[in-house]
Amino acid sequence: MYITWLGQSCFKIQGKEVTIVTDPHEPSLGLKLPRMNADIVTVSHDHYDHNNSGAISGHPIVINTPGEYEVKKVFIYGIPSWHDDKQGAERGNNTIYLFEFEELKIAHLGDLGCALTDEQLEKLEGADILMIPVGGVYTLNAKGAAQVISQIEPRIVIPMHYKVPGLKVNIDGVDKFSRELGAKKAESIDKLRIIKRDLPAEETKIIILHC
């Protein structure tokens, strides 16, 4: 499996027989998506920097609500959550997605804005790879992200939704998150190639993907 970050909360997850794109963003965000096909597109919430499913070719199945789905042997669990720490009063709803395929569990938190409930944690139990927003302002900040990571205890953490060159949104960069976790040894790479046996055995590994 290959995981590529395309800015904000957008990832391309390529398996042997299926490709998933999460939260594709509009060009007005300041970041341009490459041309790409997908079998599945997930949308965590209906904001312009997450809902540009029309930019993805290949007639993908678009999933944009909580629920349980199976598409091409990929099991997808959409878990309702909040975009803020006031039960959605400020920014509305957010859907967390858990993908299960090729012996891996990948959790994409979308624009989560608060700590997780026991019910949400139960559904995310055993997540191997966690994609988590860290930029603050509209989502979890560095401290909040560290708290959620300690709740889930994944094997690999990939930060997302933080300031990068060209982004027209004023949020924190990834450095605050790295300092919060003491992640001096975080691995910084262009693309993650991962299979089950490559997961770290004990401690959580931080991987910063280039956009």
C-alpha positions in Angstrom: 0.0 0.0 0.0 1.1 3.5 -0.8 0.0 6.7 1.0 0.5 10.1 -0.5 -0.5 13.4 1.1 -1.9 16.1 -1.2 -2.3 18.9 1.3 -4.9 19.8 4.0 -6.8 16.5 4.7 -6.4 15.0 1.2 -4.6 11.7 0.9 -4.4 9.2 -1.9 -4.3 5.6 -0.5 -3.3 3.1 -3.2 -3.9 -0.6 -2.5 -3.3 -3.5 -4.8 -6.7 -3.3 -6.3 -8.3 -0.1 -5.0 -7.5 3.6 -4.7 -9.1 5.8 -2.1 -9.0 9.6 -2.0 -9.9 11.5 1.2 -11.2 15.1 1.4 -10.2 16.5 -2.0 -9.9 20.3 -1.8 -10.9 23.2 -4.1 -8.1 25.1 -6.0 -9.2 28.3 -4.2 -7.4 26.8 -1.1 -4.1 27.6 -2.8 -3.2 24.0 -3.4 -3.7 22.2 -6.7 -4.7 18.6 -6.9 -3.1 16.4 -9.5 -5.3 14.6 -12.0 -6.1 11.2 -10.6 -8.6 8.4 -10.7 -10.1 6.7 -7.6 -12.5 4.0 -6.8 -13.6 5.6 -3.5 -13.8 9.2 -2.3 -14.6 10.1 1.3 -15.7 13.5 2.4 -15.5 14.3 6.1 -17.7 17.4 5.9 -19.2 19.8 3.3 -16.5 22.6 3.3 -14.7 23.7 0.2 -11.3 22.5 1.4 -12.7 18.9 1.8 -15.6 18.3 -0.6 -14.3 18.6 -4.1 -15.2 15.1 -5.1 -15.9 16.3 -8.7 -12.1 16.7 -9.2 -11.5 13.0 -9.0 -11.9 10.9 -12.2 -12.8 7.3 -12.6 -16.5 7.5 -11.5 -15.6 6.9 -7.8 -18.2 6.0 -5.2 -18.5 9.0 -3.0 -19.1 8.5 0.8 -20.0 11.6 2.7 -22.1 10.4 5.7 -21.6 8.2 8.7 -22.4 4.5 8.3 -20.9 1.2 7.4 -19.8 0.5 3.8 -18.1 -2.2 1.8 -16.6 -1.2 -1.6 -14.3 -3.5 -3.5 -13.4 -5.5 -0.4 -12.6 -2.3 1.6 -14.6 -2.0 4.8 -15.3 1.6 5.6 -16.8 2.9 8.9 -18.0 6.5 9.0 -18.1 7.7 12.6 -20.0 10.9 13.5 -18.0 13.5 15.4 -17.8 17.3 15.8 -15.8 19.9 13.9 -15.3 21.9 17.1 -15.3 21.5 20.9 -18.9 22.8 21.3 -20.7 19.8 19.9 -20.9 21.4 16.4 -22.3 24.7 17.5 -19.5 26.6 15.7 -18.5 24.5 12.7 -21.0 21.7 12.5 -20.5 18.0 12.0 -17.5 15.9 11.0 -17.2 12.3 9.9 -14.2 10.2 11.0 -13.5 7.3 8.6 -11.9 4.0 9.4 -10.7 2.0 6.4 -10.0 -1.7 6.8 -8.2 -3.5 3.9 -5.0 -5.3 3.1 -4.7 -6.3 6.8 -4.4 -2.6 7.9 -6.7 -0.2 9.7 -6.4 3.4 8.7 -8.2 6.2 10.6 -8.8 9.5 8.9 -10.1 12.0 11.5 -11.2 14.7 9.0 -11.5 18.1 10.7 -12.0 16.7 14.2 -12.1 19.6 16.8 -12.3 17.8 20.1 -11.2 14.8 22.1 -12.9 11.4 21.3 -15.7 9.9 23.3 -15.6 6.3 24.6 -18.0 5.2 21.9 -15.8 6.7 19.1 -12.7 5.2 20.6 -14.4 1.7 20.7 -15.0 2.0 17.0 -11.4 3.1 16.3 -9.9 0.4 18.4 -6.9 -1.3 16.8 -6.2 1.6 14.3 -2.7 1.0 12.8 -2.3 4.3 11.0 -3.8 7.6 12.2 -4.2 10.7 9.9 -4.8 13.6 12.3 -5.3 17.4 12.0 -2.8 19.4 13.9 -2.9 23.0 12.7 -5.5 24.4 15.2 -7.9 27.3 14.6 -10.4 25.1 12.7 -9.4 21.7 14.1 -7.3 20.1 16.9 -4.2 22.0 17.7 -0.9 20.4 18.6 -1.8 19.8 22.2 -5.3 18.5 21.3 -3.8 16.2 18.7 -1.3 14.8 21.2 -4.3 14.0 23.5 -6.2 12.2 20.8 -3.1 10.2 19.8 -2.7 9.0 23.4 -6.4 8.0 23.3 -6.0 5.9 20.1 -2.4 4.7 20.5 -1.8 3.9 16.8 1.3 2.5 15.4 1.9 5.3 12.9 0.8 8.9 13.0 0.6 11.1 9.9 -0.2 14.8 10.7 -2.4 16.7 8.3 -4.3 20.0 8.0 -1.4 22.3 8.8 0.3 25.3 7.1 2.3 24.6 4.0 3.6 26.9 1.3 0.7 28.2 -0.9 -2.0 27.4 1.6 -4.4 30.4 1.8 -5.6 29.5 5.4 -3.8 30.8 8.4 -3.2 27.8 10.6 -0.2 26.5 12.5 2.7 24.6 10.8 3.7 21.1 11.7 6.6 22.3 13.9 4.3 22.9 16.9 3.0 19.4 16.7 6.5 17.9 16.5 7.6 19.9 19.5 4.5 18.9 21.5 5.3 15.2 20.9 9.0 15.6 21.2 9.2 14.1 17.7 12.8 14.9 16.9 13.2 11.7 15.1 10.0 12.0 13.0 10.6 10.5 9.5 10.0 13.0 6.6 9.3 11.4 3.3 7.4 11.9 0.0 5.3 8.8 0.0 4.7 6.0 2.6 4.9 2.4 1.4 3.5 0.2 4.2 2.4 -3.4 4.7 1.3 -5.0 7.9 4.6 -6.5 8.8 6.4 -3.1 8.5 4.4 -1.5 11.3 6.5 -0.6 14.4 6.2 -3.2 17.1 6.1 -1.0 20.2 6.4 2.8 20.1 4.3 5.1 17.9 6.1 6.4 14.8 5.5 9.9 13.5 5.7 10.2 9.7 5.6 13.7 8.1 4.7 13.4 4.4 5.7 16.1 1.9 2.9 17.8 0.1 
